[in-house]
Every structure is written in structure tokens, then in C-alpha cells.
Amino acid sequence: MKAARIFAALLATAALPAIAAPVAFTGGTVMTGAGATIENATVVVDNGRIVAVGSGVAVPTGAQTIDATGKFVTPGLVVGMSDLGIDEVGGVREANDTRAAKSPFSASLDVVPALNGRETGIAVARAGGVTRAVVAPEASRDIFAGQGALIRLSSGPDILTRGKAFQLVELGENGAEAAGGSRTASFAAFRNALDEAREYAAHRGRETGNHENLYQRADTAALVAVVEGQQPLVVHVERASDILAVLALRTDFPKLHLILLGAREGWTIADRIAAAHVPVITSAIDDLPDAFETIASTKSNVGRLAAAGVLVGLGTSGGESTNQPRNVTQFAGNLVAQGRLPGGVGLTRDQAISVITRNPAEIFGMADTGVIAPGKRADLVVWDGDPLELQSAPVAVLIDGVAQPITSRQTELRDRYLHLQHDALPLAYRP
Amino acid sequence: MRRLFLFALLGVAACATDQHPKTAGNKPAGPAEIVAIPADPYPSTYHPYPGVTTVIRGATVYDGAGRKFAPGMVRLENGKVAEVGASVAIPAGATVIEAAGKFVTPGIIDIHSHLGDYPSPGVQANSDGNEATRPNTADVWAEHSIWPQDPGFTRALSGGVTTFHILPGSANLFGGRGVTVKNVLGRTAQDMKFPGAKPSLKMACGENPKRVYGSRNISPQTRMGNIAVDRQAWSDAVIYKRKWDDYTRKAKAGTAKPVDAPKRELVNDTLMGVLNGDILVQNHCYRADEMANVIAMSKEFGYHVSAFHHAVESYKIADLLRKENICSAMWADWWGFKMESYDGIRENIALVHNAGACAIVHSDDPNGIQRLNQEAAKAIAAGRRAGIVIAPEVAFEWLSLNPAKGLGIDKQTGSLEPGKMADVVLWNGDPFSVYSRPVDVWIDGALMYDAADPNRRPRTDFELGQPGSGDVK
């Protein structure tokens, strides 16, 4: 703990925003996120960007040097799906903006005004090394959940990096239920919604004269960017047949910019997904047939998809229980373990880093983060051990070159209750 | 046989002092026939599968009771742990497993599972985990909901879980009876029941009961309502017990006839079982202040809480929990999914342990149960960063011996000590590393899982003929 604090204190004085002098992290093991591990490497950060990385990199004159010997350096973690910033307490309705079951709107719902940079979960995730995240609303009444955002987990209220970053639609069991009871209904609803959006676009948003539209005007307007391929469409489906049905939608809607979410049975048709050049955001650990759409679940899914050439990133289902954003390193590590079992297909350690850094960043068009390479944003995590290991933790987190706090409400609770001996005053008087 | 059938029909068994109706049936009925509540009307039909004498050599051994042998050896014989240490005898004909670089531990025990009751797939037709129709359903038994074909059992096995406790859900104040099972698939739930393990009574504090019933305008609607309804139930149970004790005393003295026996009340059967010490209380309770209320209530009515489950705030009263000898069953880092879990911290388990109280890692989750070792690893690390250094061989108690204590089966299993059930896991690396997985799992000395042998990886009926059946999960 002490070492971590000293390290953090060093950083707090060293890495300042923008005009500060360059900072060089020396001697650490750098896992670049792009598939390489470099021993005894130097990473130079300047003006919020990475300017050099490698084993033979010279520390620029005037640069502050931070000795990272014995430590690991990775890109900041990028969580490919989450509810960070819109869910303070899952079970407290007033503090949870993930769902809007009573709203008349669907596709037009936009998480941006709901984002709260001071949500305690953001500091918790940041202390786990998460620097960027994809935030999505949850569908409830309609197949369309609405529009998600990309955030950075920097300290302070301003966390938005891109709003209206994608639309989310449910076309598996959830979608069938929301659409009226079956997949026939959800796919019909989907096609109708996109047809209405096309018609709306054709009339440039003016009255079409068609008063039988099923969708609200705002929802239809929101779907124009989807049907025109300007906004990615994240489709939650799990069953292999559902994945194929989604890929087939491009026959009628050729511009759709598809991203599959879930795809637990994707491995059974991995070559088809790869051929369609559709990336996948999924979970690493789901291996139960917990629904009829997830019968073929296995922890080999990610490994097999990757082996087939599918670009895969890890996301979380959100929430604060089994599938927390701060635990993506654990999930990725489990994929390495899977590859070490007879018959299992997993990832190498470098690949495991990529599915929680570069890949989700690339899938959501954040090409300037998720990789330690010159020119990229200086989103970095320094770890006290192998970043995939359960007992490792960040000792420093940088976002855009700025050292971030790695304390949270949880560390304050811990410090207050470390000792239970009676003091002169109640515990509530402790810091 | 005929006698037993008759007793079963009447819901009574001869001979009050005998807790085992099976033996009761074999005794000739004396003149003072005494009606008794059968202690075990749905008995275990579990039987261990055959094993061979096995010696594991060269591995690092965590015995689950705080000891480490590196390298060490373990011998399994006749279904039991025969010997553990730096060196053990190798009988002629024993199977010897060379395990250098691997780790041996006791089988993991999960004190909080809903496998079988909330099975996969999670369709309404199979959702049998919570009889949420009344605040007090102490009359229902989780074992009567178990679907033996839940694929979740096989996933837990591949995570090294050899024993677990299946509890009813937490909507009710009194959710019903929980059951301890061995993770050996059977055709019936009784085939899985851990022989001789006491049942539990699942209780719940906090948000769930008050929300579920309060929203129906039924008491409880508040936390004070929770305690009030609890206390009335215990008070009624005390009277019930008094009636049965009085009847039994008189019947033994020959002054009461079978017809004088009190009417069976299944809710109170369970609560009386707790008051008699035959049923252990497993109490879902997140907040420290509510645990304290429950402790006071348990003293008011004369019972003991075996473990608080989901005890995310145990760290706030770890000293009290140690004093009261109550285990805490905890997640490593769940928090904030509901108001009463808002103060969850990763140091909880280490802080409870450090206070000298009984710490248990539990899952409550069909995914989490597969990685309880990983949860413990996170807790070790959080503790270390807070200045609490816990050796891995000591921390393994959270996964085996302590849950065994919480379930009252620590004399039979939970550690690698001679004479105990040979419930053993061989890992391909340090169980507290993310890269490690079980490669072999023995239950009662029988090899029930082998990662390298598809014929030693069980598949439930449900998965047969389905895509991915038999795959490495």
C-alpha cells in the first residue's frame, strides 16, 4: 500500500496536463495492447500523448523519469459495454438511469444528459484501471434501447467523449418479448422502424403525410443515422440463428454498421461473422445455457471467434455484481486459462490485453486510445504485477496524460473501519 | 416396511427419543407409543462412487485447515483422505499422480447457491427458487425444487466445487429450508443429499422482504416490520415447541396418547427445529446494524445464527461477529447493486478474518460458483494492500473448512485431514492465480471430473443433443 501511495504521489506531481514537461516511465514491462509485450521498456508521454515506446528509447532531456522497474504498463482499460455513469445504485430507481420502462420514447433516448461523472462507480472502476468505457441504456418497452455514449473515466464532472455513439437494439429473446411475443414481431418491428426512418429522411424530416407511423417522430429521426450507416448499430443477440438473421438484414439495409453484442453462440458460426466483417462485444466468462438462446455457451467463444478472425472486445453487463467493469482483467485472464485446458480455446496474454484495450476502442471508433504507440492518447495504467492477475492492482492511472486519483468511496470506508477499537469519538468522526 | 409406510401416511413416527425414523420402524412398538416429528423423512440416497487408492505427489498442498506442504503428498484411500504431508506411504497398486507444479486443495464448498432451484435455462417453468407468497414460508424445502438436470452443477464441478448448500430465495423473512448436497449428479435430489448434514433455515433481513410484501400492502413493509413479523413467528414457535415438549414428556410418562399429540404445523416444525439445534440458521443480511438486531433477536428466542450471508458490512462489526461466533458468507467485491450493498468493500473478507471471525467466500450465483478461488484471491490482495497479510494456505479456509463449519459438516469434509471425505481438487497451478483451473476433482475418493478426459466430464440430460454438448466449457 505504501509503495503504491508513494508512486501515486510521484505521479501527481509529475504528470500534469498539457504544457508540462515530458514524463518517461522506465524499466517496466509494457504490454502495448497491440499484441506485443516489451520488457524493460520506456514509455514517454508528452502533452497528453504518447510520444515514444520501446526498449531502446532514450529519455528526452528535461523529462521527469518515473522508475517502473518490476511493474507493468498497459493502455488504460477500455470496457466495451457498461452502465458506468448512469447507474449509481442498481436497485434504487431514483439513482438508476439505465432503463425507461414508462417512457413513450425508445430509439431517441440518449444517455448523454444522464451521465454523471461523479458516480461513485466511476472512481471504483478507475481504481481498477478502466480509463474509457462504452455506456449503453437498457431496452425495456421497445426493441430499441436508445443511444449510447463513449466516456473517459477522468476525475471531475466532464466524462463525455462522444455522444450518440451508437444505437442499441434487442433482437433476441428480449427483443421478441418487447416487440409483442416472438422474433417474427421483433424483426418486423425493426424493419418497419428503419423503413419509417428512410421515409422520414427522404422527406428531410418534414411531414410525410403518413399518419400511421408506429414510432414517435423523435425515434424515427434518431434512426436515420442508423439506416444510413452513419451511426453504429449494436445488436444484442446470442443464438447462432439470430446472429445469421441479423447479418442477413444487410441485404435490405446495406449501410447498417453492425456490432454484435453477446453472440454467445457466435463460435458455432465464427467464419460467417468474420466474413461479414462484423465485430463482437461479449463476455468472457458466460458458459451456462442460462437461456434457450445461449445453449452453446462456452468460455471458448472468444478464443474461437478471435481465431476465426473476428474482432472481439469484452464488455460487461453492467451492474456491480458478477460482471463489474473493474474486473475485466480477471475476465480476460480467464480466457488465457481457458486456452490451457485440454480442448479449450483461449487467448494469449497479449490477446487478452487487446480484448480489454485496443479491440473495444477500435470497434467503437476510438482509434486514438487503447494502444501504447506514438501519437496515441496517454491513457496508461501502471500495475504492481501482471495486469491480468487477480492480485495485481494499478499503482497509477493516467488519462490524456493526467494522473488520476485511484481512491474512491470504498477506500475511504476501508480506512475508516480498518480498526474497530473505541476512540474518544464515534467512528463517524474519523476521516 | 408396512409400519413405516403407515407412519409416513400419518406423518408420525414411533419412538420420540429416536431422531431416525428408519430405525424407529425396526423397533417393536412398546406400550407407550409416542408420536414424533420424523427427523429425516426425505433421507439421502447418495452413495459414493468407486475410487482407487490414489497418491498425488510433488504438488503444493493447501490442506484447507491452514497448513501448506510444498511439495507435499496426499493419499486417498477407501473414499477418505488417508494421509497428507511432505511424504506419505504409497501402497502397492496405488495410482500415483505426478503433480509437480500443480496444487492440491480440498474441494470447494459453497454455502450459498441456488443451483437446481434456479437452474439453467432460467425459464419461468423451471424457476422454483422462491415461494414468495407469504413472508414466512419456513414450511418449504429447497430440496423439493431441485432439478437434478441443472447444467450449472457441471460448471460448478469444473470450478472445483464438491459440496454446496442450496437455499430458497430471499423474498421472505423465513424462506424455507436449505439443503446441503454433494456435487455428484443423480437422478433425484435425494441422490445428491449430503448424508447426515443438517438442514438450514433461510432467513432474510432488509430490503427484499419489505419490498416484496410491502408492495402488496402486506406486512412487513419496513425494517421494523421485518423484525416484528420475525419475532411473532419465533414467539409462536416457542409455544409450538412447548406443546410438543409437554406432550412428549407426558407420553413418555404414559399420561398422553397419540391422539393428544399437537397438530403438525410445517412452518413451526422448521422453527422448532432451529430452537432444538437440529436446523442451522443461514441469514441473508447485508447491513451491520441489521445483523446486530438479528443477534439480539436470536438471544431473545434462544437460537444461534450460523452465518450471515451477503454480509457486505460485516467489516463494520467484525468484533461482534467474532464474539458471537457467527460466520460471514461474503462476496469478494459485489457492491452497489442495491442500497443495502452500497457500502461493500473489497477488504471485507480480510477484515473479518483479521478480527478473528469466521470468513467464508460464497457465490449466490451460477457463474460465481465456478470461480470462488478467484474471489478469495482478490480478497487476499485487498487485505494485503490494507496491511493485512494472509497466507494463501490460511485463506483457503474461506473456501473449504469455514463453509463446512457454517454448514455443520466440518467433521466430515472441508479439509485434507485423515479420515475426512476425500473431496479433493488438483489444480494446474496456484488456485489463487487467474490462469489456473482444476484438472481433477475427486468426491469421496471417486474421480468425478477430469479436464483431460471427456468421459469424466458430466453432461446433464438437458444438454444432450444440443449445440455445444460435451464441449469444454
Chai-1 contact restraints between the chains, C-beta under 6 A:
chainA,res_idxA,chainB,res_idxB,connection_type,confidence,min_distance_angstrom,max_distance_angstrom,comment,restraint_id
A,M1,B,R385,contact,1.0,0.0,6.0,A-B,restraint_1
A,V89,B,G336,contact,1.0,0.0,6.0,A-B,restraint_2
A,V89,B,M339,contact,1.0,0.0,6.0,A-B,restraint_3
A,V89,B,Y342,contact,1.0,0.0,6.0,A-B,restraint_4
A,G90,B,F337,contact,1.0,0.0,6.0,A-B,restraint_5
A,G91,B,K338,contact,1.0,0.0,6.0,A-B,restraint_6
A,V92,B,M339,contact,1.0,0.0,6.0,A-B,restraint_7
A,T268,B,P467,contact,1.0,0.0,6.0,A-B,restraint_8
A,D287,B,R155,contact,1.0,0.0,6.0,A-B,restraint_9
A,D287,B,K473,contact,1.0,0.0,6.0,A-B,restraint_10
A,L288,B,S120,contact,1.0,0.0,6.0,A-B,restraint_11
A,L288,B,R155,contact,1.0,0.0,6.0,A-B,restraint_12
A,L288,B,P366,contact,1.0,0.0,6.0,A-B,restraint_13
A,P289,B,S120,contact,1.0,0.0,6.0,A-B,restraint_14
A,P289,B,P121,contact,1.0,0.0,6.0,A-B,restraint_15
A,P289,B,P151,contact,1.0,0.0,6.0,A-B,restraint_16
A,D290,B,S120,contact,1.0,0.0,6.0,A-B,restraint_17
A,D290,B,P121,contact,1.0,0.0,6.0,A-B,restraint_18
A,D290,B,G122,contact,1.0,0.0,6.0,A-B,restraint_19
A,A291,B,P121,contact,1.0,0.0,6.0,A-B,restraint_20
A,F292,B,P121,contact,1.0,0.0,6.0,A-B,restraint_21
A,I295,B,Q466,contact,1.0,0.0,6.0,A-B,restraint_22
A,I295,B,P467,contact,1.0,0.0,6.0,A-B,restraint_23
A,A296,B,P467,contact,1.0,0.0,6.0,A-B,restraint_24
A,A296,B,G468,contact,1.0,0.0,6.0,A-B,restraint_25
A,T298,B,G468,contact,1.0,0.0,6.0,A-B,restraint_26
A,T298,B,D471,contact,1.0,0.0,6.0,A-B,restraint_27
A,T298,B,K473,contact,1.0,0.0,6.0,A-B,restraint_28
A,G319,B,F337,contact,1.0,0.0,6.0,A-B,restraint_29
A,E320,B,W335,contact,1.0,0.0,6.0,A-B,restraint_30
A,E320,B,G336,contact,1.0,0.0,6.0,A-B,restraint_31
A,E320,B,F337,contact,1.0,0.0,6.0,A-B,restraint_32
A,S321,B,W334,contact,1.0,0.0,6.0,A-B,restraint_33
A,S321,B,F337,contact,1.0,0.0,6.0,A-B,restraint_34
A,T322,B,D365,contact,1.0,0.0,6.0,A-B,restraint_35
A,T322,B,N367,contact,1.0,0.0,6.0,A-B,restraint_36
A,T322,B,G368,contact,1.0,0.0,6.0,A-B,restraint_37
A,Q330,B,V434,contact,1.0,0.0,6.0,A-B,restraint_38
A,G333,B,V434,contact,1.0,0.0,6.0,A-B,restraint_39
A,V336,B,Y435,contact,1.0,0.0,6.0,A-B,restraint_40
A,A337,B,Y435,contact,1.0,0.0,6.0,A-B,restraint_41
A,A337,B,R437,contact,1.0,0.0,6.0,A-B,restraint_42
A,L341,B,R437,contact,1.0,0.0,6.0,A-B,restraint_43
A,L341,B,A451,contact,1.0,0.0,6.0,A-B,restraint_44
A,L341,B,V472,contact,1.0,0.0,6.0,A-B,restraint_45
A,P342,B,A451,contact,1.0,0.0,6.0,A-B,restraint_46
A,P342,B,A452,contact,1.0,0.0,6.0,A-B,restraint_47
A,G343,B,V472,contact,1.0,0.0,6.0,A-B,restraint_48
A,G344,B,V472,contact,1.0,0.0,6.0,A-B,restraint_49
A,L388,B,V434,contact,1.0,0.0,6.0,A-B,restraint_50
A,E389,B,V434,contact,1.0,0.0,6.0,A-B,restraint_51
A,L390,B,Q374,contact,1.0,0.0,6.0,A-B,restraint_52
A,L390,B,A377,contact,1.0,0.0,6.0,A-B,restraint_53
A,L390,B,K378,contact,1.0,0.0,6.0,A-B,restraint_54
A,L390,B,V434,contact,1.0,0.0,6.0,A-B,restraint_55
A,Q391,B,A377,contact,1.0,0.0,6.0,A-B,restraint_56
A,Q391,B,A381,contact,1.0,0.0,6.0,A-B,restraint_57
A,Q410,B,I345,contact,1.0,0.0,6.0,A-B,restraint_58
A,L413,B,D343,contact,1.0,0.0,6.0,A-B,restraint_59
A,L413,B,I345,contact,1.0,0.0,6.0,A-B,restraint_60
A,R414,B,I345,contact,1.0,0.0,6.0,A-B,restraint_61
A,R414,B,E347,contact,1.0,0.0,6.0,A-B,restraint_62
A,R414,B,A386,contact,1.0,0.0,6.0,A-B,restraint_63
A,Y417,B,Y315,contact,1.0,0.0,6.0,A-B,restraint_64
A,Y417,B,K316,contact,1.0,0.0,6.0,A-B,restraint_65
A,L420,B,D319,contact,1.0,0.0,6.0,A-B,restraint_66
